[in-house]
Amino acid sequence: MEGTAKFDRVLAIETSCDDTSAAVISADGYVEAVCSANQDLAHEPFGGVVPEIASRNHTLNVLPLIEETLKRSGRSWSDLDGIAVTSRPGLVGSLLVGLVTAKSLALAKGLPLVAVNHLEGHLLAGFLRDESFAAPAEFGYPYLGLAISGGHTHLFLVKGLGDYTVLGQTVDDAAGEAFDKFAKMAGLGFPGGVQVDKLSREGDPQSYQFPRALIHEDNLNFSFSGLKTAAQNQLQKMTLAERKQQLPSLCASYQEAIVEVLLHKLTKAVASTGVRCALLTGGVSANSRLRAQAEVWGRTHGVTVVVPPLRYCTDNAAMIGFAGIQRLRRGERAAEDLGPSPRPYPDDFKYSDEL
């Protein structure tokens, strides 16, 4: 049930990992402005995200980003009806920066505050729109949501706001982690997924037959640790000259294994649920091979596939704002003692009996 207050527009803040983001978004999903800052250069020397560095940089970035977002949207604080902020899951220190900022601003400006699960934001990113993007009119509930990132590989059945059932998930490494670990082994730097994607365009995806784990199992779970081990073994057998020569094909073959598994599990989910809409979301959905193959897959299987543009695939505040404004309209408010959580709350998601 909606609350009595009108909620047409909110400010949203996202700081769950290493990307700082702020957005102004309206209730119909229109993104009036979104500003984000990544920390790739800060974490590159370490080959991965360092929590202490991430939280420190959020502290430096968050207020200037909010000011710039308001400026770009042409809005003032009096135009806003609430504030939405990511509270879970994520790096506790990073989440804390966003939460403290949002709670302070809500108190100072007299605005209601709502907390959002980061994964829920990704699952609702298909409803975002702007001058150059909008999902097809036929996209809507129910749909399958494949959330794929450095920390998550989950397949959901999305029936409505707050109604998310986990149909399958990774039993070990996430797809994004698998990309990054391979890139590190191959000496490609950080963030690795982008580098693998770029090099793959020059390689042959059939050159190396890497394993497709769990592809024949009667479930919708994922596993990428065996793929990572197989790639490591392959690299160790090669000389430095062979690695350099074959790197594009190694990347293409490794990438192809991940893409094939993801789409195979989606095919099984469509067959078991009968749902004909699917959303690919999260940082890995920015992968060019996955986006191209998902489009082909959708046409082949008669499924409406939505893959948001890159700006809404990676961590961003616009998706948090859309989820938040819907929850504010239902009368939800964050508790005064709201704190960060590295994990989802127990009632955030339901789980399939098949898991």
N, C-alpha and C positions, 0 to 999 in steps of 0.2 A: 504493500500500500504506500502510495506517495505521501510525503510530508506536505504540510500546508504551505511551506515556503516555496517560492519560485526559484528554480535553479536553471538558468539559461547559459551561464558561462562560468568556468572555473579556471584557476591557476593550478597547474600540476607540477610536482617536483619528483624527479627520479634520480636516486643515487645508490642503487642496489649493489653495484660492482665498481667498475672504474670509469664509467661514462656519467658525467654530470649533465642533466637535462632539465629544462623548464619549458612549459607550454601554456598557451591560452587556447581553450577549446570550448566549443558550444555543445549543447545537448544533442544536436543532430549529428555529431561527429565531425563537424567542420573544424579544421585546425587553423585557427587565426594566426598563430605563430608558434614556432618551436625552435629552440636554440640548444645546441648540445656541444659539449667539449669532451673529446676523448683524451686518454692519457698514454697512448701507445708509446710515445718517445720516452716517457718516464719509466715504463716497465720493460722496455725492450732489452736493456742490459741484463735483466734477470731472467728473460725467457718466459715470463708469465707475470700475472698480477700480484703485486706485493700489497697486502691489505693496509699496512701502515701508510705507505705512500699514497694509496688510493684515497683513504679518508682525509689525509692532509690536503691533497689537491682538490677534493670536493669542497673543503672549507674555503679554499681560495676562489673557487669558481662559482659557487652556487648563487651568491647574491648578485654579482655582476651579470650572470646569465638571466636571472629573474628580471633585472632592470632592462636588459636588452630585449627580452621577450615582450615585456609590456610596451616598450617603445615600438617594436616592429608590428605589434598587433594594433597599435593605435588606441590602446585601452588604458584606463587609469584604475586605481584600486576601487573606486566607486562603481565601476562597471562589472566587478566580479561578485559572484554569489557564494563562493566557497573556495576551499583549497583541498586538493587531493595530493596524497603523498604515498610513496611506496614504503611499506613497513615490513615486508617479508616476501619471499626468502632472499637471502643475500649475505654479503659480508657485514657483520654487525657494526663495525666502525663506520663503514660507508653509509649504511642505513641510518645510523644515529645522526649523522650530519644533516641529512635531508629531513629527518623527523624533528630535530631540534629547531631547524630553520622554519619548517611549516608550522609547528606549534607556536613558535614565537610570533610569526606573522599573523596567524589566525587570531591570537590573543590581542595583538596590537591593533589589528584592523577590524576586529569584531566580526570575523567571518567563521562559519562552521567548517570543521575539519573532518575529513574522512580518510581512512587508511585503506590501501589497496594491495592485494597480493600481486607481485610482479608477474607471475605466470598468467594470472587472470588478465592483466593488461595485454600481454602477448596474444591471448586467445580472443580478445575483442578488437585487435588491431585491424581486422578486415572491415570494420565499420567506420574507420577513419576516412575522411575525404578532404580534398582541397581542390585547387584550380586545375590540377593535372591528374588527379587520381580519384576514382570512386569504384567500389566493387560493382559487379553486374547486379541488375535489379533482382535477379533470381537468387542471389546469395542471401541466406538467412538461416534461422534456426529450423531444424537441427542441422548441425554440420560436424564434420570431423576436424579436429584441430591437431596438427602435428607441430609441436613446439620443440625446436631444435636449436641448441646453442652450446656454448662451452661448458655449461653446467647442467643442461637438461636435454633429454631426448624422451619426450612423453607423447603418447597418442591419446587424445581425448575425444569423447562424445560430448558435444556442447549442445544442450537442449534449451538453454536460456540463461539469463543473468544469474550467476551463482549456482547453476546446475551443470556441473562438470564431472564427468565420470572418466577416470583413468582406465583406458582399455589395455594399454601396454606401456612399458618404460624400459630404459636401459638397465641391465643387470650389473653393469660395470661402468665402463667409460661412456661419457656422452659423445655424440658425434663431433661437436666442436672441439672437445678435448682431443679426440682421435686425430683430427686435422692438425691441431697445434703440436701434438707430440711428434707426429710424423715430420712436420716442418722443422722441428728442433733437431730431430735425428739426422735430417738431411742437410742441416746447416742453413736453413732458409730465413731464420729470424722470426720475430714476433711483430704483429699477430700472424700466425702461421697459415690460417685458413685462406687468407687473401692471397698469399704467395703461392700456395698450392693451386688455387683456382687460376691464377694468372699463367703459371707455367704449364698447366694442363692443356691449355689451348694449343700448345705447340707439340703435344705428345699424342701417342696412340694408346687409347684406353684398353686395348686388347693385348698389349705387350706382356703384361704380367697378370697371372691368374691368382689374385688375392682372395682369401676366403670370404664367404658371405654367411656369417654366423647366424644361427637360428632361423634361416630362411625357409627351412622345411619343417620347423617345429609347429605344433598346433596351438600357437599362441601369438600374441601381438607384441611380445617383448623384443628388445634389441640387445646386441652385444657387439662391442668393437675392440675388446682387449686382444682377441685372437688376431684380428686384422693388424693391429699395431705390432704385435709380436712377429707376425709373418713379414711385415715390411722391414722390421729391424733386422731379422735374419737375412733378408734379401740384400739389404744395404751392407751388412757385414761381409757378405761373400764377394762384394765388388771392390775393385781397386778405385782409387780416387778419380782416375781418368774415366773409368767406366761409369761411375756415379755421375760425373759431370755430363757425359755424353747422353746418358739414359735418363737424366733427371726429369725432363718433361714427360716422358712416357711412364716413369715411375709415379709421378704425381697424377697423371691422367688415369692410370690403372687403379691406384689407391682411391682416388675420388670416385671412380665409377663403382667400386665396391660399396661405398657408403650410399651413393645415390640409388643403386639398385635395391639395396636392402630397405631403405626408407620407402620407396615407391611400392615394393612388394608387400610390405606390411600395410600400406594404405589400401592396396587392392584387396587384401584379406579383410580389412575393416569394412570396406564398402560391401563386400559379399555377406559379411555376418550381420551388419546393421541395416543394410538397405538404404543408407543415407547417401544422397547424391550431390552433396556440397562438401568441399574440403578447403581448409585454410592451412597454408604453410607459413610459419611465423618463427621468429627468433633469428639470431645472428647467422646461423648456417643457411637459412632460407635466402640469404643474399648471394649464395653460390650460383654462378651463372649456369653451370651444367645442370644443377638441380632445378633451377627455374625453367630452363628450356625443356628438360625431360618431363617435368610436372605438367607443362602445357600440353605436350604430346600425350602424356598419360591421361589427362582429363578428356581430351577429344576421343581417345581410343575407348575409354570406359564410360563415356557419357556422364562425366562428373563435372560440375561447375567448380573450377579451381581458382582460388584467390591467393595470390602471393603479393603482399603489399610492396610498395617501392622501398628501396634500401633504407630510406630515412625512417620508415616505420617498422622495419624488420629488426634492426639493431635496437639496443636499449634506448628508449625515448620516453619523454614525459607525456606526449600526446596520448598514447595508449592508456597511460595511468589516469589521465584526465577524463577520458571517455568512460572508463570503468567507474571512476570516482563520482562523476556527475550522475550516473545512473543510480548509484547507491545512495547518494544524497537525496535524490528524488523519491527513494523508497523510505526515507526517514532515518537513514543510518547516520551516526555520528561517532567519531573516535572518542574513546575514553580519555579522561585527563591524564591518566597514568600510562598511556600508550607507550610501549617501548618496542625496539626492533627485535626481530626473530630470525635466526638463520634458517629456519624451516617453516613450511606452511603450517597453519593452524589445523587441528584435527578435522574440523568441519569444512575446510576450504574445498576439498575434493572428495568425491565418492570413488570407490574402486570396484572394478569388475570382479565378479565372483571367479572368473577364469584365471585371475592372477595368482 
